[in-house]
């Protein structure tokens, strides 16, 4: 445990129980939210890898066209 976290817990331990519970609820909610974001990004990375592989396969099999940025609309 870091010194800063130890200090925060020490200070919080001197507060009334209702305030301690409020702080604890905030910390737990924040940690749960962080976990949800980590899981969402992990799933997103896998999906991006799948899409990249699909795009490469389309390129290898000639199912893509070149993008001509100089072409007038």
Rosetta blueprint (number, residue, H / E / L):
1 X L
2 X L
3 X H
4 X H
5 X H
6 X H
7 X H
8 X H
9 X H
10 X H
11 X H
12 X H
13 X H
14 X L
15 X L
16 X L
17 X H
18 X H
19 X H
20 X H
21 X H
22 X H
23 X H
24 X H
25 X H
26 X H
27 X H
28 X H
29 X H
30 X H
31 X H
32 X H
33 X H
34 X H
35 X H
36 X H
37 X H
38 X H
39 X H
40 X H
41 X H
42 X H
43 X H
44 X H
45 X H
46 X H
47 X H
48 X H
49 X H
50 X H
51 X H
52 X H
53 X H
54 X H
55 X H
56 X H
57 X H
58 X H
59 X H
60 X H
61 X L
62 X L
63 X L
64 X L
65 X L
66 X L
67 X L
68 X L
69 X L
70 X L
71 X L
72 X L
73 X L
